[in-house]
Amino acid sequence: MELLKRKILEEGRILSDQVLNVNTFLNHGVDPSLIAEMGKTFAALFREEGVTRVVTIESSGIAIAYATAYELGVPLVYARRRKALMNEGEYYAERVPSFTKGIVTDIVISKHLLLPGDRILFIDDFIANGDAAKGLLRIVERSGAVLVGVGIAIEKAFQQGGQYLREAGCRVESLARIASLTGGNIVFADDLH
Ligand code: 5GP
């Protein structure tokens, strides 16, 4: 998605060889028209998949997932990061290491918001090692719903998450794929050919 790539080049800040900060338009500040375009793009990519529910993880995925769900005309549910004791019988919970925070958190989804037979589109802002996606996938499997696709705004293709999911048979669509952040340069995967 050219608009997103341009925004990344203009406003992205490289924090390390591994981490990109996009706080001006995605992770802290939010650019509504860019997010709306991303929602339209994901909706067009996945429209034929019969999606019944969009799922993301709080908090950074919510804006894009909302835009996508709105375009598809289906509900959105976002996994919460458990901060307090919850009644175990009412939630699916999975332990997920956080790539950027260096901690492990439990992500939880209420059982009545994820139903057997649901066709789930998982949307997230970044994919790095794929731990968030794998945790979410386990919850979807446990609920009896089906994961029909994964939409990622920014895939860091030099990490293994995207490749892992594709090899596991998931359809993964990324709007921008970054091949490298080394040496202070942002290199997109599709600019390498
Ligand atoms: P994973 O679980 O795939 O290793 O990491 C995915 C999650 O970590 C994303 O939901 C995102 O919140 C965060 N993340 C991973 N890499 C980056 C990055 O380079 N920049 C930012 N801002 N967040 C990232």
Residues whose N, C-alpha, C, O or C-beta is under 5 A from the ligand:
A	BS01	5GP	Q18 V19 L20 N21 V22 N27 S60 P97 F99 T100 D124 F126 I127 A128 N129 G130 D131 A132 A133 G161
